[in-house]
Amino acid sequence: MSADPANPDPSGWTRKDLVGIRELSAAEIQLVLDTATAFKQVGSRQIKKVPALRGQTLVNFFVESSTRTRTSFEIAATRLSLDVVNVSATASSLSKGETLKDTAHIFQANGADLIVIRHSSAGAAQFLAERLRACIINAGDGANEHPTQALLDAFTMRERLGDLRGRHVAIVGDILFSRVARSNIHLLTKLGARVTLCGPSTLVPRAFERLGVRVTHELDPLLPEVDVVNLLRIQQERQRKEYFPSLGEYTALFGLTKARAERLKPDALIMHPGPINRGVEIDSDIADSGRSVILDQVTNGLAVRMAVLYLCSNARG
């Protein structure tokens, strides 16, 4: 890698798009993480902006609502000297019946070099990647994938734990509807980590074992074994019926309470992709404790997204 954090070496990356973790090799994942390490140094400078992608334009196209991911991509793009345009579904012609393809072609015709898209339909990013010259970055497509979240999660783990090979990661909660879980499963297994999924049987079906992970429906025996516990939000907006009797019962069985946190190894990491339902997935004091790396995940998301934008743009040429 180049010694200059403002211009890491992009060789070895040939994809103009990032639509998912599933299609990436372990070497490509490591390249993104290494590039993010270089860009994180930029964030520690007094002047945090570099001219790496100056003169190019990024469209942040969020058909689904978002705070963390949209803001992170906007700041990451600004730090790379990209010009940024934010577009929501209600502010686009999608609300008038225009197709996704036509809307995206309008962005490209207006000079967009990169399009970051979040969409409620699985496969939306892949659909555009196959039809546009612009770089397409998937910021979450339905319950399919959220690749940059998995990359920033892995970056945070690697920063604290080193090599992830052989590390035991528990992903707890709403696996069935979680694009974060799917991307994390693909990434962690590619890097040699052991992954255990835990939650109610209605939200963590045994079918996930086909992805090379372990499934359990009991949290308490699992906690002393793991190096990382990644707690997922209960996504009530994606659930079309009740998958457990009540939030109170979910917390009693699967919430990371103070008592449960004491069962973890002293150096185990506590993670959450956000937004947090405090008192449901995790006790508020635990979320704010020194063992939590939740805010580190947010900070590292900037470096990871800078790396993704930089690598894809260079591959596009």
Protein Blocks (a to p, Z undefined) as FASTA:
>chain_A
ZZblklccfehiacfbdfbfklpcfklmmmmmmmmmmmmmmmmpmblcdfklgoiacddd
dfbgcfklmmmmmmmmmmnopacddddfklmmklnopafklmmmmmmmnopabdcdddfb
ghklmmmmmmcfbdcddebeajlbcfklmmmmmmmmmmmnopaehpacddedjfklmmkl
mmmmmmmmmnopacdddddfklmcfklmmnopacdfbfklmmmmpmbdcdddddfklpcb
dfbfbfklmmmmmpccfklmmmpcfklccddebjadehilpcfklmmmmkbcklmmmmmm
mmmmmmmmmmmmmmnZZ
